[in-house]
Amino acid sequence: MSLPGSKSITNRALILAAVAEGPSMISGALRSRDTLLMAQALGALGAEIDVRGSDWPVAPGPLHGAGAIDCGLAGTVMRFVPPIAALATGTSTFDGDPHMRARPVGEVLSALRTLGAHVEDDGRGALPFRVHGTGRVPGGQVLLDASQSSQFISALLLAGARYERGVDVRHEGKPVPSQPHLDMTVAMLRTHGVEVDDADPNRWSVAPGPVLAVDHRVEPDLSNAAPFLALAAISGGRVVVRDWPEHTTQAGDALRWILTQMGCSVQLVPEGLEVRGGDQIRGVDLDLHDVGELAPAVAALCALADSPSHLRGIAHIRGHETDRLSALATELGRLGADVDERVDGLSITPAPLHGGVFDTYADHRMAHAGVILGAAVDGVLVADIATTSKTFPDFAAFWSGLW
């Protein structure tokens, strides 16, 4: 099977292309709600982006106020675009879906004010808010707490080269989650010729200077492979995901070692990544701090395992599209699982599962958990499967076509 392109890479590539020195091409871009909202936001700010095909040409233009920007449920739009809007001349107003108004963005807004931007909000550190661009941002040093999301840091780094003094971002607080996403941001900046210093722990410095125009080939979205690779674990069968990269900064690559610990045979083959299921799904004790987006799919497999499991280090996923820890405990429990919700994770003890409705809370990763359980347990119905369009267009038809 083949996967659509990575949302994380597509949206970072769009941001960098929109502030680059000349036109570029993003090949194999993911066409999903999140990426189309990103393209729409950057287009409103002055970039020319043609999203009609699978390859998206991008031509940067003079940045101007965007008026209203719809973030939908896209954290990357809500957090990555305001630092770009601060470089525009004019006002941009940010809002999104009702669920999005509960997601944190205050650290980014406070950091922008420290760096010299004019931001107006109601003090909650959430949508809606306004960025009043003046055409320039002084930049400089800023201290923030990014323990809720590594996107707080990536947002500033992606725009930082265009700030007059660059940015020197320092994190103070609990460890930053989702390190692979930060590594992705730094690697893509360097590909564009941006000077980034990340040698010191909890400090990232971007020097002011040009952002070179670079063509990107988008990798498959490896986190979207989770429900498909889980089928091998559930059935004891074989699944191959084509074009799996040998080297990548994507968090989804961790599925290789996670599924190995759960009893699967995992190897890179000429076609891509091959996973063969074992006789049983083994319970695991995992710290998923750096790869929290995989937690819902892994939790679903843990509910089908032959021994207890403990998933730790993921308190930050309470601030994603929904409180994923609470939602997983509720929905797994509704199907009969024995789940203990902890401050930073879940403990899951095997118990007989039964059918029922699995709610998704407008969260595509919750939908992944639901379809995994539905493949193993008769009578499981996944509500609002359309939420998967956030990162995987036509997921439902693709999934149904496997049977």
N, C-alpha and C positions, 0 to 999 in steps of 0.2 A: 504494500500500500504506500501511497505518497501523501505527504502532508502539505498544507498551505504554508506560506512563508511566516517567519517570526514577526509577531507584533512588536516586540521590543526592539528588534533591529530596524524594522520598517519605520517606526516612529522616530527613533534617534536619527536615522538617515534623512528623514524628511526635515527635521529641525536643522541639521547641519547643512543640508542642501539649500535651505531657505536663507541662511546667513553667509553662504559661501561667496567667493569672488566671481563665480561664473556659473553657467548652466551645467547640470549633471543628470545622470540617469540612475534610477533605482529599479533594478531588474528583479523580477520574481516577487514584487511587493505583495504583501498581504492585503487583500481587499476585504475589509471587515468594518463593522461600525466604528470601532476605535480608530482605525487608521484613516477612514474617510473623514471622521471628525477632526483628526489632526490636520489632514490636507485642507479641509475647509477652513480651519482656524488660521493656518499659515497663509492660505490664499486671501483671506480677508485682511491680513496684515500686509499684503503686497506681493507675495510670491505667486508665480504662475506654475500650477501643478496640473498635469493632465492625467487623470486617473481612469481613463476609459479602457486601457489595455492592461496587460500584466506587467508591462514595463512603464514606469512613470517618469517622464521627463520633468525636471524642476528647473525653473529659471528664477533666481532671486530678483527682487525689485526693491525700490525704495520703501522702507517700512512706514506705515501710517496706521492710525487708529483703526481697529477692526469693527467698532460698534459692538454688537452682541456676539459673544463666542459661546457656543453650545459645547459643554464638556461631556454631555451624556453620562456614561458611567466610566469614562476613561481617565484614570488617574494620571496618565502621562500628559493628557491635554491640560488638565487642571493644574499640574505642577510644572511641566516643561515649557508651556507657552507663555505664562506671565513674565518670566525673565526676558523673553524675546519682545513681548509687547512693551516692556519698559524702554526698549530701544527705539520704538516707533514715535512718530509725532501724532499725538491725539489719544483719545480715550478708548479703552477696550473693557467691556463688561463681561464678566465670566459667570456662568450659571450652568446647571445641569439637571439630570434626573433627580427626583426626590431622594432616592437612596444616596446619591452623591453628596448631598448636603451634610451628611454625617461623617464624611471622610476628611481627615485632617490635612490642612495645607498651611496652617498658621506659621510654621517655622519658615516656610519659603517666603511668605509675605513679610514677616519680620526681617528676614535676611535681606530682602530687596530694599526695604526702608533703610537698613544700615548701609547698604551699598550705594544709596543715593537716589533710589526710585521713589515715585509718589504713588502709594497704594492706599486705597480707601476700602474699609470693610466695617462690619458691625461689631468687631471685637471678639467674635467667636472663633476666628481662625478657620473659617469654612466658607463654602459658597453661600450666597453670591458675594462678589467683590469687584472692584474697579482698579485698573491700572491706568494712570494718567501719564502717558509717555511724552517726553520732551525731546526725543531724538538722540539722547546720550545718557549714559549711566557712568558715574565716576568709578565705581568698583572699589576694590581694596579688600581688607580683611574682614571676616565675619565669623562669629561663633554661633553654632546652633546645636540642637539635639536632634539627631537623625535616627534615634532608636526606634521610631515608629515606621520609618520607610527610608530606604536608600535613595528613593526618588528625590528626596529633599536636596541631597547633595548633587545628584546627576543634573537636576534642573539648573543649578547655578553653574556647574562646569560647562554644560553645553552652550550656554550663552557667554561665558566668561571671557573668551578671547576678544569679543567685540566691546567689552567694557574698557574704559580709558586706562585703568590700572590693572586690568585683569581681575581675577578673584583669588583669594587665599582663604579657603574654607576649612574651618576647624570644628571637629565634632567633639561634644562634651556630653557624656551620658552613658547609658548601657551600650553594649556593642551594636554596631550598625548591622541590620539584617540584610539578607540578599546580596552578599558580597559579589556573586557572579554578575549581577546587573551593574554594579559599580565598575567592575573590571571591563565589562562590555563598553560602558561609556568612555572610560579612559582609552581603551584600545581604538575605538572609532574616532575619538578626537585626534589621536596621534596619526591615524591614517589620513586625516585631513590636514596634517602639518602643524597641528596645534601643540605647543609645548606644555606638557603636564608633568608636574612633580608630585608623585605619590609615595616618595621614599619613606616619609615619616608616618608612623601609625596615627590614624585619625586626623590627617591633614592632607588636603589636596590643593595644589596651587596651579592655576592656569595663567600663563603669561599673555599679555595683550598682543594681538597680531592678526594677520590674515587667516581666514579659514579657506583652505584650498578646495576647489571643486573636484570631487572624486565620485566616480561611478561605483555603485554598490550592487553586488549580487547577494540577495537575501537568502539566508539559510532557512530550511524548514523549521517550523516552530516545534521544538522538541518537547516542551511541556504539554502540548496538545497530543503528543503520542501516548500519554499516560493511560487513558481508557483503552486504547487499542492494544498496547503491550500487556495491560492487565488481563486481557482475554486469554493470553497464553498461560498466565499464572492460574486463572480460574479453570481452564479446560484441560490443562496438561498438554496443550498443542503448541503450535509454532506460529509466530508472527514475525514478519520482516518489514521494517520501516525503511523505505528507500532513501538514499542520499544522506544518511546520517554522517555528519562531519567527524573526521578523526580528531580534530582539535577545535574547540569552541569555548566561548565564554557563557553560553546559555545555561541557565539553572537546570533545564530539563535533562541535560546530560547526566545528572545524578541518578536518573532512573536506572542507569547501568548497574551501579553498585547497590542501589536499594533493592532492585529485583533479584540480584544475586543473593543478598542476605535473606530474601524471602523464599529462597529455594529454587529459583529459576536458573537456567543456563543462559548466559548472555555473552554474545561475541559480535564483533564487527566482521562482516562478510563483504565480498565484493559489491553486493547490491545495497548494503546499508547495515542496519542493526538487526540482528536475529535474537529473538527471545524464545526459549523453549520452557514450558512449564514443567514443574516437578510433580511428584505424587501428591504433595500437600503444600499449602501456603504456610510458611513458617512465621510465627510471631516474631516481632523485632523490638529492639530498644534503640530508637534513633533520635539524634539531635538534628532537626530539620531547619535550624535557624537560618542557614544560608539559602535554603531552597523551599521556603514556606509555601510557595504556590503549588507545590506537589502534595501538600498535606492532605487535602480532601480525597484525592485518588488513593493515596497510601492508606488513609484511615479506612476507606471502603474495603481495601484488601485485608486490612487487619481484622475487620469484622468477620471475614471469611477464613481466618487463619486457624491453625490447630493448637495455638497456645497464646497466652496473653501478650499484648504489645503495649509499648509506651512511646509516645511521640512527644518530644520535648523541644524547648527553645523557640516556640512559635507564638508567643504572646502577641507579637506584632500583627498576626493575621486577623486579630479582632478588629483591626481598622481597615480591612480591605473592603470589597464590595458589600460585605456584611460581616458581622462578627462570626467568622468561620468556625471558631471553636465552639461557641454556643450553638450555632446552627447544626454542626456535625453531631454534637452530643444529642440534640433534640431529634434530628431525623434518623440517626442510627438507632437511638433508643426506641423510636416509634416503630421500627421494624423488628424490635426484639433484642437488639444488641445490648450488652452490658458495658456501659460507657461511664467513666468517671472523668468529668471535666475539671481540669486543673488550671491554675493561673496561666501557665505557659504551655499547656498541651493537653493531651488526652491519654488515658489509660483504657484499653479496650480488652475485655475478657471474652473469649468465644462463648456464644450462646446461640440456640436455634433461632434462625431468622424466618420471618414470614412476609407475605405481601402487604402492600399498603401504598399510600401516596408519599412520595419523597419530594418535599418542597425545595426549591432552588434559591429563593430569596433574591431573584434577579442577579444571580452570581454564576458565571459560566463554570467555575471550578466546582461548585456544588453540584451542577448538572453532571460533571464528569463522575463524581462519586456516585450519583444516582444511577447512571447507566451501567456502571460496573456492578452494582448490587442487582440491578434488573437483569443483567446477563446471567447471574448465578442463582437468583431466587425468583420463583414463580410469583406473579401477581404484583410486582413492584411497578408502580406508575410514576414517572418523573414529570412533575409539574413544570410548565413554562420551559420546555426544552429549547425554545427559540432564543433564550438568553445566551446560548453558545455562539450566536452570531457575532458576539463581541470580538472573538478571536478566530472563529472557524465558521465561515459561511457554509450553509447547507450541511451542517453537522448531522442533523437528524436524518436526512436522506442518505448520507454517506454511511452512517451507523446502521440504519435499517437495511441497506444494501449488502451488508456483510452476512446476512442470514438467507 
